[in-house]
Amino acid sequence: MNRSDTVFANLVVQKRLASREQVDECIEIVKKAAQTQTPTTLADTMVGKGYLSRPDADALLAQAQPGGTTKRLAGYELISELGRGGMGVVYKARQVTMERIVALKILRPSLTKDKTYIERFFHEAKSAAKLNHPNIIHVIDAGLADGYHFFAMEFVDGCTLAERLQQGRLDEPEALEIARQIALALSHAQQHGIVHRDIKPENIMLSIDESGIETAKVLDFGLAKLRESPELNEVTLQGTVIGTPYYMSPEQILGEDIDGRS
């Protein structure tokens, strides 16, 4: 293998996107293919085997090839991975036309076979896009390109409240200020007929500007309830109580109809 393939293989394992055994399996396939008239790359092999998604592979290729061209998706250049969850992967990206950095969320390709997941994915984007508040992550764009469902959000250079809490307890003034900002965001959402339903430290982003002012922003409206869209609310139900148990109000746990107070 060349140097880029070696770096690529190490990145895959470091980021736990695939096991070392799966990487080694694909390396052997690449070596055998090199001796034929149909050579292949390690990235293409791992995507073909289903061990990596194409966006993941493209993002890693950009890191593995210093000076190489960053991969694009619908006018966005993927820079690096920010995080991943059950529904999708979030990348730091550059919106080429506007020359700005954004957070680009891409639905996992393995989930696109089920229409419910696609509807829920865009339900999150549409919920947040209805809101314009300094304490809510702003959605910029959404769409389908090259077979990938995505939406773009403002990029927040900071950490989640969960990550901040891992550093130690918040002092009282900071805790109250974060709670105040979150409450303002939820009040704004309620005024526009939206109930978040999954407020927890992992869904709060924190950033500090040059003057030292800390701002909290609510994100992940994937489980949000829209007053005017009952058909979209059903997408999130799937016969279960909605939310994260440790952070749910009693009425939410009981499956009762809730509003912004919860």
C-alpha positions in Angstrom: 0.0 0.0 0.0 1.0 3.6 -0.5 1.4 6.1 2.4 -2.1 7.5 2.0 -3.7 4.1 2.2 -1.6 3.4 5.4 -2.7 6.7 7.0 -6.3 6.0 5.9 -6.3 2.5 7.5 -5.0 3.9 10.7 -7.6 6.7 10.8 -10.4 4.1 10.3 -9.3 2.2 13.3 -8.5 5.2 15.5 -12.0 6.6 14.9 -13.5 3.2 15.5 -15.4 3.3 12.1 -14.4 -0.3 11.5 -12.4 -3.0 13.2 -8.8 -3.8 12.6 -9.9 -7.2 11.2 -12.2 -5.6 8.7 -9.4 -3.2 7.6 -6.9 -6.1 7.2 -9.4 -8.0 5.2 -9.8 -5.1 2.8 -6.1 -4.6 2.6 -5.7 -8.2 1.4 -8.4 -7.6 -1.3 -6.5 -4.5 -2.5 -3.2 -6.3 -2.7 -4.8 -9.1 -4.7 -6.6 -6.7 -7.0 -3.3 -4.9 -7.7 -2.1 -8.0 -9.4 -5.0 -7.9 -11.8 -6.3 -5.6 -14.5 -9.0 -4.2 -12.1 -7.1 -2.6 -9.2 -9.0 -0.9 -6.4 -8.4 1.4 -3.5 -8.7 0.7 0.2 -11.5 3.3 0.6 -13.6 1.9 -2.3 -13.1 -1.6 -1.0 -14.3 -0.8 2.5 -17.3 1.1 1.1 -18.1 -1.8 -1.2 -18.0 -4.3 1.7 -20.3 -2.1 3.7 -17.7 -1.4 6.4 -17.7 2.4 5.7 -20.2 4.9 4.3 -19.0 7.0 1.4 -19.1 10.3 3.3 -17.0 8.8 6.1 -14.5 7.4 3.5 -14.3 10.7 1.7 -13.7 12.7 4.9 -10.9 10.3 5.9 -9.3 10.4 2.4 -9.1 14.2 2.7 -7.2 13.8 6.0 -5.0 11.0 4.7 -3.9 12.9 1.6 -2.0 16.1 2.7 -2.5 18.8 0.0 -5.3 16.7 -1.6 -8.7 18.0 -2.6 -11.4 17.9 0.0 -14.4 16.0 -1.0 -17.6 17.9 -1.8 -21.3 17.2 -1.3 -23.9 19.5 -2.8 -21.7 22.6 -2.7 -20.1 21.7 0.7 -16.5 20.7 1.3 -16.2 18.1 4.1 -13.4 19.1 6.4 -13.5 16.8 9.4 -15.9 14.7 11.5 -17.5 16.4 14.5 -19.6 13.6 15.9 -22.0 10.8 15.2 -25.2 9.4 16.5 -27.8 6.8 15.8 -29.3 8.8 12.9 -26.3 10.3 11.2 -22.8 11.8 11.1 -22.0 15.5 11.6 -19.1 17.0 9.7 -17.4 20.3 9.9 -17.7 21.6 6.3 -17.3 24.7 4.2 -20.2 26.1 2.2 -18.4 27.1 -1.0 -20.8 29.7 -2.3 -21.0 31.6 1.0 -17.4 30.9 2.0 -18.5 30.0 5.6 -18.0 27.1 7.9 -21.0 25.0 8.8 -22.0 21.8 10.5 -23.3 19.3 7.9 -25.4 16.4 9.1 -25.7 13.4 6.8 -28.2 10.6 7.3 -26.6 7.1 7.6 -26.9 5.4 4.2 -28.0 2.2 6.0 -31.2 4.0 7.2 -32.3 5.3 3.9 -34.1 2.0 3.0 -36.7 2.9 5.6 -38.8 6.0 4.7 -39.6 6.6 8.3 -35.9 7.5 9.1 -35.8 9.9 6.1 -39.0 11.6 7.3 -37.7 11.9 10.9 -34.3 13.2 9.6 -35.9 16.1 7.7 -38.4 16.5 10.6 -35.5 17.6 12.7 -34.3 20.1 10.0 -37.8 21.5 9.4 -38.4 21.9 13.2 -35.3 23.9 13.8 -35.6 25.9 10.5 -39.0 27.3 11.8 -37.1 29.1 14.7 -34.9 32.1 14.7 -33.3 32.6 18.2 -29.8 33.3 19.4 -30.0 30.2 21.7 -31.1 27.8 19.0 -28.9 26.2 16.4 -29.9 27.7 13.0 -30.6 25.4 10.1 -29.2 26.8 6.8 -30.1 24.3 4.1 -31.4 20.7 3.5 -31.6 18.4 0.6 -30.6 15.2 -1.3 -27.4 14.9 -3.3 -25.5 12.0 -4.7 -27.8 9.7 -2.9 -27.1 11.3 0.5 -29.8 13.1 2.6 -28.3 16.1 4.5 -28.9 19.4 6.2 -26.6 22.2 7.1 -26.5 24.1 10.4 -24.6 27.0 11.8 -21.2 25.8 13.1 -20.6 26.4 16.8 -16.9 26.4 17.9 -17.3 24.9 21.4 -18.4 21.9 23.2 -21.6 20.3 24.5 -22.8 20.9 28.0 -22.2 17.2 28.6 -18.5 17.6 27.7 -18.3 20.7 29.9 -19.7 18.8 32.9 -17.0 16.2 32.5 -14.5 18.9 33.4 -16.2 19.4 36.8 -19.3 21.0 38.4 -20.5 24.3 37.2 -20.5 27.1 39.7 -24.0 28.6 40.5 -23.9 31.8 38.4 -22.8 29.9 35.3 -25.3 27.1 35.8 -28.1 29.7 36.2 -27.1 31.6 33.2 -27.0 28.5 31.0 -30.4 27.4 32.3 -31.8 30.9 31.6 -30.6 30.8 28.0 -32.0 27.3 27.5 -35.4 28.4 29.0 -35.5 31.4 26.6 -34.9 29.1 23.6 -37.6 26.7 24.7 -40.0 29.5 25.3 -39.4 30.8 21.8 -40.0 27.3 20.4 -43.2 26.9 22.4 -44.4 30.3 21.0 -44.0 28.8 17.5 -45.8 25.6 18.3 -42.7 23.4 18.9 -41.9 21.3 21.9 -38.3 19.8 21.9 -39.0 16.7 24.0 -35.3 15.7 24.3 -33.5 18.4 26.3 -30.3 17.0 27.9 -26.6 18.1 28.3 -25.7 16.3 25.0 -28.1 18.5 23.1 -26.8 21.9 24.4 -23.8 23.5 22.7 -21.7 26.0 24.6 -19.3 28.6 23.1 -17.4 31.6 24.5 -16.7 34.7 22.3 -13.7 36.9 22.4 -15.2 39.0 25.2 -15.6 36.0 27.4 -19.4 35.8 27.1 -20.8 32.2 27.1 -23.7 31.3 24.9 -25.8 28.1 25.1 -27.6 26.8 22.0 -30.2 24.1 21.8 -29.8 21.5 19.0 -31.2 18.2 17.8 -34.9 18.7 17.1 -35.3 15.2 15.9 -37.9 14.3 18.5 -39.6 17.7 18.5 -43.4 17.9 18.5 -45.0 20.3 16.0 -48.4 21.7 16.9 -49.4 22.2 13.2 -47.9 18.9 11.9 -49.5 15.9 13.6 -48.4 13.6 10.7 -44.8 14.5 11.4 -45.2 13.9 15.2 -46.2 10.3 14.4 -42.8 9.8 12.7 -41.1 10.1 16.1 -43.5 7.8 18.1 -42.9 4.3 16.9 -45.0 3.0 19.8 -42.7 4.2 22.5 -42.3 7.0 25.0 -40.3 9.8 23.4 -37.2 11.3 25.1 -34.3 10.3 27.3 -35.6 8.8 30.6 -33.2 10.6 33.0 -34.2 14.0 31.6 -38.0 13.6 31.1 -40.8 15.2 33.1 -43.2 12.8 34.8 -46.0 13.6 32.3 -43.7 12.9 29.4 -42.7 9.5 30.9 -46.4 8.7 31.3 -46.9 9.4 27.6 -49.3 12.3 28.2 -49.8 15.2 25.8 -47.2 17.8 26.8 -46.4 21.4 26.0 -43.5 23.8 26.6 -43.8 23.6 30.4 -42.5 20.1 30.3 
